[in-house]
Amino acid sequence: MKKMVTKGALLALAALSITACSQKEATPKQEAAQQTYNATFQCKQENVLAPKWTCIPEVDGYYAAVGVAEKSAAGIAHMRRVALMNGRSDLAQQIETDVKDKMEGFTRATGNGSAETVDKVTTSVTKQVAHQVLKGSKAIDFWQAPSGAIYMLVAVPKEEVNKEVKKAVKATASSFKNDNALWQQFQSKQALEALDKEFPTE
């Protein structure tokens, strides 16, 4: 009986030790899981703190891009033009990609299954919009780096882009008037609702 009690006590003690060890090993993991990630993003250019938009060009309600111009003996006015041109180039690519993705969704909503028509409408609208919208883009912020290089935030309202898309869609669709069935697809209530959904304007 005494041997059984002793053996039972030893087993209980061993189990307690294992549990304690397990708890000690789990504690760092538990603490790590409970820690809140509080790191604050800091944008740096040329190893110095810079405006956040130079790293992440985001402006609510706008398409935005950053144009950069290296320091030039031609002067600051020339550098501003270069930065604006570079920003607009990046902005155009961004708008083209977004409009193309949305246009493919809209064109499918017309009920037209022709890949050729989808591509024709998408390409036509995208080119027209990119060309027109960039005229209305403008610099809304500016920062000069220690090296003398300048960073320019270039933006255009998304609503302006959407308005241009709708105009371009109507202009492109008018070219289908000789194909009455296709014209009706683009003028259907479903198609117009899809257009408003993809490209909302007030």
Secondary structure, DSSP 8 states (H G I E B T S, - for coil): -HHHHHHHHHHHHHHHHHHHHHHHHHHHHHHHHHS--------EETTEE--GGGTS---TTEEEEEEEE---TT-HHHHHHHHHHHHHHHHHHHHHHHHHHHHHHHHHHTT---HHHHHHHHHHHHHHHHHHHGGG-EEEEEEE-TTS-EEEEEEEEHHHHHHHHHHHHHHHHGGGTTSHHHHHHHHSHHHHHHHHHHS---
